[in-house]
Amino acid sequence: MRFTDPRRRAVARRFATLVVLATATAAIARPPAPPAKAPASASAPSPAATRHAEMRLARRFGLGRGVPQSYANAGAWITGKGRSDEAIGAWDYSIGYAYTILAELLAGVRYPERTGAQPAEASFVVEIDARRPTHVAVRMADGGTSPPGRLDLALEQAFSARLAQTLPWLAPADPRLVVAASVLVPVSIRYRSPTDVAVFEGELLLR
């Protein structure tokens, strides 16, 4: 808008100057923006990631892959002694032995095809006792003794077949160091088709 009256032009100039000053004052008085939060350190692994790394290291020791073969060291990383100076005993050795067997079973087992009578989902526990390395125990989680289609029997046969393949190429355990020690893993499976199965493994259990 144009002002032809000199007085109006003067008023308009003063008004514009006040607006500029007010804007500048507000900008100065405005508190500074809070600093951006630093992102979480990528170098700090989560407890789950740390545990996963320990289990991988335990398996490497059990198999002797990239490190000297040692069931004692495998057991130390499983039982929580790997990062300490705590003495390793026969129980740790036996846990390492049982875990090495069980880890290889889970890594290579061929799950049975689903038949029409078998459930699409099932949960069970796989156990290896260090004193009985030639036997694998498979127990259904619901406690049932005869699920539809005898999936329990099919699973036991699948794990037993894998065990027969695994034991010959594992380092033999020292019988003087094998004591009562078992490793268990809860497993859940879901059949997406008769031959395609999704597998979910739970936290390792020791006893």
C-alpha positions in Angstrom: 0.0 0.0 0.0 1.3 3.5 -0.9 1.1 6.5 1.4 0.9 9.8 -0.3 0.6 11.9 2.9 4.1 12.6 4.3 2.8 12.1 7.8 1.4 8.7 7.0 4.7 7.7 5.4 6.6 8.7 8.6 4.2 6.6 10.7 4.6 3.7 8.4 8.4 3.9 8.7 8.3 4.0 12.5 5.9 1.1 12.5 8.2 -1.0 10.3 11.2 -0.1 12.5 9.3 -1.3 15.6 8.4 -4.6 14.0 12.1 -5.2 13.1 13.2 -4.4 16.6 10.6 -6.6 18.2 11.5 -9.5 16.0 15.2 -9.0 16.8 14.5 -8.8 20.6 12.4 -11.9 20.5 15.2 -13.8 18.7 17.7 -12.7 21.3 15.5 -13.5 24.3 14.5 -17.0 22.9 16.3 -19.7 24.8 18.8 -21.8 22.8 17.6 -25.0 21.4 18.6 -28.0 23.6 21.6 -29.9 22.2 20.8 -33.0 20.3 21.1 -36.2 22.3 24.1 -38.2 21.4 23.3 -41.5 19.7 23.7 -44.6 21.7 27.2 -46.0 21.4 27.3 -48.7 18.7 30.4 -50.2 20.5 28.4 -51.2 23.6 26.8 -54.6 22.8 23.6 -55.7 24.4 23.6 -58.5 26.9 21.9 -60.7 24.3 24.6 -59.9 21.8 27.3 -60.6 24.3 25.8 -64.0 25.2 25.4 -64.9 21.6 29.1 -64.2 21.1 30.0 -66.3 24.1 28.0 -69.2 22.7 29.7 -68.9 19.3 33.1 -68.9 21.0 32.1 -72.0 23.1 31.1 -73.8 20.0 34.5 -73.0 18.3 36.4 -74.3 21.3 34.2 -77.5 21.4 34.9 -78.1 17.7 38.4 -76.8 17.6 37.7 -74.3 14.8 40.3 -71.5 14.7 41.2 -72.3 18.3 42.7 -75.3 20.1 40.0 -77.9 20.7 38.9 -77.8 24.4 35.7 -78.9 26.0 36.9 -77.2 29.2 37.1 -73.8 27.5 33.8 -74.4 25.8 32.2 -75.0 29.1 33.9 -72.0 30.7 32.3 -69.7 28.2 28.9 -71.3 28.7 29.0 -71.3 32.5 30.2 -67.7 32.7 33.9 -68.4 33.7 35.3 -67.4 30.3 35.9 -63.7 31.4 37.2 -64.6 34.9 40.1 -66.3 36.6 37.8 -68.8 38.3 39.0 -72.4 38.2 37.5 -74.7 35.6 36.2 -78.0 36.9 34.9 -81.3 35.6 31.3 -80.0 35.5 32.4 -77.2 33.2 34.2 -79.7 31.0 31.1 -81.9 30.8 28.9 -78.9 30.0 31.2 -78.0 27.2 31.1 -81.5 25.8 27.3 -81.8 26.0 26.8 -78.4 24.5 29.1 -79.1 21.6 27.1 -82.2 20.7 23.7 -80.4 21.1 24.8 -77.3 19.1 25.8 -79.6 16.2 22.5 -81.4 16.4 20.5 -78.2 16.2 22.7 -76.9 13.4 22.2 -79.8 11.1 19.0 -81.7 12.1 16.6 -82.3 9.2 13.1 -81.8 10.7 10.6 -84.4 9.6 8.0 -83.6 7.0 4.6 -82.8 8.3 1.9 -85.3 7.8 -1.8 -84.4 7.7 -2.3 -85.7 11.3 0.5 -83.7 12.8 0.1 -80.2 14.3 1.4 -77.2 12.4 3.1 -75.9 15.6 4.9 -77.7 18.4 7.2 -77.0 21.3 9.7 -79.4 22.8 13.0 -79.7 24.7 16.2 -81.3 23.4 18.6 -82.6 26.0 22.1 -84.1 25.9 23.6 -85.7 29.0 27.4 -85.7 29.0 27.4 -89.2 30.5 25.2 -90.6 27.7 26.4 -88.9 24.6 25.0 -91.5 22.3 21.4 -90.7 23.4 19.4 -87.6 22.7 16.2 -86.9 24.7 13.3 -85.1 23.0 10.4 -84.2 25.2 7.3 -82.4 24.1 6.7 -79.3 26.1 3.0 -79.9 26.8 3.8 -83.2 28.5 1.8 -85.2 26.0 2.9 -88.7 25.4 1.2 -89.3 22.1 0.6 -86.0 20.1 -1.4 -86.3 16.9 0.6 -88.1 14.2 3.3 -89.1 16.7 5.4 -86.0 16.0 7.4 -86.8 19.1 8.6 -90.0 17.6 9.4 -88.4 14.3 11.4 -85.7 16.0 13.3 -88.2 18.1 14.2 -90.2 15.0 15.4 -87.0 13.3 17.7 -86.0 16.1 19.0 -89.5 16.6 19.9 -89.7 13.0 21.8 -86.4 13.2 23.5 -87.6 16.4 24.8 -90.7 14.6 26.3 -88.4 12.0 27.8 -86.0 14.5 29.6 -88.1 17.1 32.2 -89.8 14.9 33.9 -86.5 13.9 33.8 -84.8 17.3 36.9 -85.1 19.6 36.4 -87.9 22.1 35.8 -86.8 25.7 38.1 -87.7 28.5 36.1 -90.2 30.6 37.9 -89.1 33.7 36.4 -85.6 33.4 32.9 -86.5 32.5 30.4 -86.0 35.4 26.7 -85.6 35.7 25.9 -82.6 33.5 23.2 -81.9 31.0 22.4 -79.2 28.5 18.8 -78.5 27.3 17.4 -76.2 24.7 13.7 -75.4 24.3 12.7 -75.4 20.7 9.5 -74.3 18.9 8.7 -75.1 15.3 6.0 -73.9 12.9 5.4 -75.7 9.6 4.8 -73.2 6.8 4.4 -76.1 4.4 4.9 -79.9 4.8 8.6 -79.4 4.2 9.2 -75.8 5.2 9.6 -75.3 9.0 10.5 -72.2 11.0 12.6 -73.0 14.0 12.9 -70.9 17.2 15.4 -71.9 19.9 15.1 -70.7 23.5 17.7 -69.9 26.1 20.2 -72.7 27.0 19.5 -74.5 30.2 22.2 -76.2 32.3 21.8 -78.8 35.0 
